[in-house]
Amino acid sequence: MIRLCQSESAFTIQQYYDALQSQGIACLIRNQFISGAAGDLPIQDTQPELWLMHKDDLVIAKKVLEEITASSEDGEWVCSSCNEPQEPAFNLCWQCQQPRNSA
């Protein structure tokens, strides 16, 4: 196992986890429910972490995260499947669940 990233935001870690799982990359979230211990433990020990089960997936996983980061910086987008306008933060269409960059 190898740690891929850590974040103050559980939402961000969950988004990364979902993206990696959808690509068939085995991973897990650590420290998901430990935020209540902040103050008793150092803050870095209470932040959610994303771990890869296989270190061989590291290069592909980093590319997936880069794509998510780049696409969240883009503006509003329109689903190619149902033509529904989407907010920039969403990578799946809220209406039909089509991925953002699929044709």
Backbone as CSV, one residue per row, in Angstrom:
resi,resn,N_x,N_y,N_z,CA_x,CA_y,CA_z,C_x,C_y,C_z
1,MET,0.847,-1.188,0.000,0.000,0.000,0.000,0.882,1.238,0.000
2,ILE,0.346,2.301,-0.611,1.076,3.554,-0.669,0.078,4.709,-0.538
3,ARG,0.445,5.713,0.266,-0.436,6.866,0.445,-0.356,7.763,-0.776
4,LEU,-1.514,8.060,-1.348,-1.582,8.907,-2.536,-1.709,10.371,-2.155
5,CYS,-2.639,10.682,-1.230,-2.834,12.080,-0.852,-3.573,12.184,0.471
6,GLN,-3.592,13.404,0.981,-4.253,13.742,2.230,-4.931,15.083,2.018
7,SER,-6.056,15.304,2.675,-6.779,16.562,2.491,-7.541,16.925,3.762
8,GLU,-7.755,18.210,3.953,-8.615,18.662,5.047,-10.065,18.335,4.742
9,SER,-10.376,18.164,3.469,-11.752,17.957,3.030,-12.072,16.476,2.797
10,ALA,-12.983,15.948,3.591,-13.430,14.567,3.389,-14.146,14.441,2.042
11,PHE,-14.826,15.512,1.623,-15.510,15.508,0.326,-14.510,15.307,-0.813
12,THR,-13.391,16.010,-0.754,-12.372,15.889,-1.800,-11.817,14.473,-1.855
13,ILE,-11.495,13.924,-0.706,-10.959,12.562,-0.660,-11.986,11.567,-1.208
14,GLN,-13.257,11.756,-0.860,-14.301,10.850,-1.364,-14.440,10.974,-2.876
15,GLN,-14.341,12.197,-3.391,-14.414,12.409,-4.842,-13.257,11.696,-5.546
16,TYR,-12.064,11.807,-4.998,-10.903,11.124,-5.570,-11.086,9.607,-5.496
17,TYR,-11.550,9.116,-4.361,-11.789,7.688,-4.172,-12.762,7.167,-5.229
18,ASP,-13.880,7.868,-5.409,-14.882,7.443,-6.387,-14.308,7.416,-7.801
19,ALA,-13.509,8.433,-8.148,-12.912,8.491,-9.483,-11.945,7.331,-9.701
20,LEU,-11.134,7.026,-8.705,-10.184,5.921,-8.840,-10.898,4.582,-8.923
21,GLN,-11.915,4.389,-8.102,-12.679,3.146,-8.131,-13.342,2.954,-9.494
22,SER,-13.853,4.041,-10.079,-14.504,3.923,-11.388,-13.514,3.539,-12.491
23,GLN,-12.229,3.779,-12.244,-11.183,3.395,-13.198,-10.593,2.015,-12.880
24,GLY,-11.139,1.355,-11.866,-10.665,0.030,-11.504,-9.409,0.031,-10.649
25,ILE,-9.114,1.169,-10.030,-7.925,1.277,-9.186,-8.342,1.017,-7.739
26,ALA,-7.781,-0.021,-7.139,-8.119,-0.390,-5.762,-7.497,0.605,-4.784
27,CYS,-8.328,1.175,-3.922,-7.849,2.153,-2.954,-8.743,2.133,-1.721
28,LEU,-8.297,2.828,-0.678,-9.111,2.941,0.525,-8.880,4.291,1.178
29,ILE,-9.852,4.695,1.989,-9.769,5.960,2.718,-9.425,5.627,4.162
30,ARG,-8.409,6.280,4.679,-8.049,6.156,6.090,-8.382,7.467,6.791
31,ASN,-8.598,7.379,8.093,-8.912,8.542,8.939,-10.228,9.196,8.548
32,GLN,-11.106,8.431,7.969,-12.374,8.975,7.487,-13.263,9.469,8.629
33,PHE,-13.212,8.823,9.776,-14.120,9.154,10.869,-13.389,9.610,12.133
34,ILE,-12.155,10.077,11.999,-11.370,10.414,13.178,-11.305,11.918,13.457
35,SER,-12.007,12.718,12.694,-11.911,14.174,12.849,-12.301,14.644,14.249
36,GLY,-13.101,13.880,14.958,-13.481,14.252,16.321,-12.316,14.246,17.291
37,ALA,-11.224,13.604,16.918,-10.052,13.552,17.785,-9.119,14.740,17.573
38,ALA,-9.471,15.642,16.662,-8.645,16.833,16.422,-8.520,17.601,17.731
39,GLY,-7.321,17.977,18.057,-7.043,18.640,19.318,-6.359,17.690,20.276
40,ASP,-6.820,16.447,20.305,-6.157,15.431,21.110,-5.008,14.796,20.331
41,LEU,-5.135,14.793,19.026,-4.104,14.277,18.128,-3.624,15.412,17.231
42,PRO,-2.405,15.316,16.717,-1.948,16.321,15.758,-2.886,16.373,14.551
43,ILE,-3.113,17.555,14.019,-4.084,17.752,12.939,-3.784,16.864,11.733
44,GLN,-2.514,16.670,11.400,-2.182,15.842,10.234,-2.572,14.380,10.446
45,ASP,-2.734,13.963,11.694,-3.146,12.589,11.973,-4.657,12.403,11.932
46,THR,-5.389,13.499,11.787,-6.857,13.414,11.762,-7.445,13.745,10.397
47,GLN,-6.604,14.053,9.434,-7.094,14.369,8.096,-7.288,13.097,7.283
48,PRO,-8.356,13.034,6.483,-8.574,11.861,5.638,-7.422,11.664,4.649
49,GLU,-7.070,10.421,4.437,-5.997,10.053,3.517,-6.517,9.043,2.509
50,LEU,-5.999,9.118,1.304,-6.342,8.163,0.255,-5.123,7.289,-0.015
51,TRP,-5.313,5.991,0.123,-4.237,5.021,-0.048,-4.533,4.114,-1.225
52,LEU,-3.501,3.832,-2.010,-3.602,2.864,-3.102,-3.220,1.486,-2.570
53,MET,-3.943,0.487,-2.987,-3.652,-0.882,-2.558,-2.401,-1.429,-3.251
54,HIS,-2.130,-0.943,-4.466,-0.986,-1.438,-5.244,-0.153,-0.248,-5.712
55,LYS,1.112,-0.232,-5.346,1.972,0.900,-5.715,2.148,1.030,-7.222
56,ASP,1.892,-0.036,-7.967,2.008,0.017,-9.425,0.950,0.927,-10.055
57,ASP,-0.109,1.241,-9.316,-1.176,2.106,-9.828,-0.891,3.593,-9.624
58,LEU,0.246,3.929,-9.031,0.532,5.313,-8.657,0.504,6.279,-9.836
59,VAL,1.133,5.949,-10.927,1.207,6.864,-12.082,-0.195,7.117,-12.656
60,ILE,-0.957,6.072,-12.837,-2.308,6.214,-13.383,-3.190,6.998,-12.417
61,ALA,-3.069,6.700,-11.120,-3.882,7.397,-10.112,-3.584,8.887,-10.105
62,LYS,-2.326,9.265,-10.219,-1.968,10.690,-10.252,-2.569,11.373,-11.478
63,LYS,-2.599,10.690,-12.603,-3.203,11.260,-13.811,-4.702,11.471,-13.620
64,VAL,-5.373,10.520,-12.988,-6.810,10.650,-12.727,-7.068,11.869,-11.846
65,LEU,-6.268,12.048,-10.797,-6.445,13.187,-9.903,-6.140,14.509,-10.604
66,GLU,-5.154,14.504,-11.484,-4.838,15.711,-12.256,-6.012,16.101,-13.154
67,GLU,-6.655,15.118,-13.765,-7.811,15.387,-14.625,-8.959,15.984,-13.815
68,ILE,-9.179,15.461,-12.617,-10.246,15.987,-11.760,-9.942,17.422,-11.375
69,THR,-8.721,17.680,-10.981,-8.326,19.030,-10.579,-8.454,20.001,-11.743
70,ALA,-8.004,19.597,-12.921,-8.090,20.472,-14.092,-9.533,20.727,-14.495
71,SER,-10.374,19.688,-14.464,-11.760,19.865,-14.895,-12.554,20.695,-13.900
72,SER,-12.189,20.664,-12.617,-12.923,21.468,-11.639,-12.579,22.945,-11.764
73,GLU,-11.476,23.253,-12.447,-11.102,24.643,-12.676,-11.801,25.210,-13.908
74,ASP,-12.367,24.356,-14.740,-13.098,24.811,-15.917,-14.421,25.425,-15.491
75,GLY,-15.095,26.038,-16.426,-16.390,26.632,-16.132,-17.534,25.658,-16.262
76,GLU,-18.714,26.198,-16.325,-19.922,25.375,-16.460,-19.822,24.515,-17.718
77,TRP,-20.422,23.328,-17.676,-20.379,22.419,-18.827,-21.759,21.846,-19.078
78,VAL,-21.929,21.291,-20.279,-23.208,20.715,-20.687,-22.999,19.226,-20.934
79,CYS,-23.880,18.405,-20.372,-23.790,16.952,-20.531,-23.952,16.579,-22.004
80,SER,-23.057,15.728,-22.498,-23.114,15.316,-23.899,-24.235,14.310,-24.154
81,SER,-24.782,13.728,-23.101,-25.829,12.737,-23.255,-27.235,13.336,-23.204
82,CYS,-27.488,14.192,-22.182,-28.853,14.724,-22.007,-28.948,16.237,-22.188
83,ASN,-27.821,16.895,-22.486,-27.753,18.345,-22.720,-28.163,19.185,-21.521
84,GLU,-28.009,18.652,-20.327,-28.336,19.375,-19.099,-27.136,20.218,-18.657
85,PRO,-27.333,21.521,-18.387,-26.223,22.349,-17.885,-25.770,21.863,-16.503
86,GLN,-24.452,21.907,-16.261,-23.868,21.419,-15.011,-22.963,22.478,-14.394
87,GLU,-22.895,22.478,-13.081,-21.965,23.342,-12.362,-20.542,22.825,-12.555
88,PRO,-19.535,23.696,-12.473,-18.149,23.271,-12.706,-17.645,22.194,-11.747
89,ALA,-18.137,22.158,-10.528,-17.627,21.216,-9.536,-18.038,19.770,-9.794
90,PHE,-19.060,19.558,-10.623,-19.564,18.206,-10.847,-18.837,17.521,-11.998
91,ASN,-18.451,16.266,-11.767,-17.810,15.467,-12.811,-18.763,14.444,-13.408
92,LEU,-19.933,14.299,-12.805,-21.006,13.447,-13.332,-22.241,14.308,-13.509
93,CYS,-22.983,14.041,-14.573,-24.251,14.736,-14.786,-25.199,14.379,-13.649
94,TRP,-25.801,15.386,-13.041,-26.712,15.122,-11.922,-27.986,14.431,-12.394
95,GLN,-28.303,14.578,-13.660,-29.560,14.013,-14.184,-29.405,12.568,-14.683
96,CYS,-28.380,12.320,-15.506,-28.250,10.993,-16.119,-26.996,10.221,-15.680
97,GLN,-26.167,10.828,-14.833,-24.948,10.202,-14.292,-23.872,9.939,-15.342
98,GLN,-23.954,10.611,-16.474,-22.940,10.479,-17.520,-21.664,11.208,-17.057
99,PRO,-20.473,10.603,-17.199,-19.223,11.290,-16.836,-19.026,12.550,-17.669
100,ARG,-18.334,13.511,-17.115,-18.129,14.823,-17.711,-17.521,14.776,-19.109
101,ASN,-16.458,14.045,-19.296,-15.728,14.088,-20.569,-16.053,12.948,-21.507
102,SER,-17.132,12.233,-21.291,-17.460,11.129,-22.193,-18.136,11.651,-23.446
103,ALA,-17.934,10.929,-24.515,-18.522,11.369,-25.797,-19.866,10.729,-26.036
